[in-house]
Amino acid sequence: AQKVTQAQTEISVVEKEDVTLDCVYETRDTTYYLFWYKQPPSGELVFLIRRNSFDEQNEISGRYSWNFQKSTSSFNFTITASQVVDSAVYFCALSGTNTGNQFYFGTGTSLTVIP
Amino acid sequence: DTGVSQDPRHKITKRGQNVTFRCDPISEHNRLYWYRQTLGQGPEFLTYFQNEAQLEKSRLLSDRFSAERPKGSFSTLEIQRTEQGDSAMYLCASSLARGANRGAEAFFGQGTRLTVV
């Protein structure tokens, strides 16, 4: 079965602190894709990153970085020097080529950055 | 603007009425998805199209729900005999998935918020 678990329901940090959002996944697919989306208060889901299962390189984009570890089935997301504009709900998602092409989403982590 | 467009943005309807939502995907995207999201939850898959073919439907999609994508362009989602439990945000997304890029990311519209009273 395909499953994404985001154990952190809500996180609050003070501006400029670093924060890591956890994502653990389960899949039977040998080839799969992992994603992070941001949902600000306006409601629209904004794509942040895609990672293929055969590419375990970590990625950094500005203040954002992602740590993909197949050995622990995790795809964690770190925001460095958080800003108030980072306040949003963040969703981790999974899709697999052999179990349909739908996206399986976690329940999301609500991040509040306090000024 | 070339993003995913959904119409209407908000819909209030009385229980038992039929409603129809429209989604215009990003031009040339071959996949189109419908998701439903309730408060505090992640999006739940409803159905998806590869071009005009509806390839997968969730068990959540009861026989009161139907979706179409004529000519592989825009899509409509119809809910017949609405119930209060249908109140949710209905999200549409599209992606360009082909060849080696089968796991392409999906881009979401702003959603249609349905309230059944």
Interface residues (C-beta under 8 A of the other chain):
Chain A: V4 T31 Y32 Y33 F35 Y37 S42 G43 E44 L45 V46 F47 R50 N52 F91 A93 S95 T97 G100 N101 Q102 F103 Y104 F105 G106 T107 G108
Chain B: R31 Y33 Y35 G40 Q41 G42 P43 E44 F45 Y48 Q50 L55 E56 S58 M89 L91 A93 A97 R102 G103 A104 E105 A106 F107 F108 G109 Q110 G111
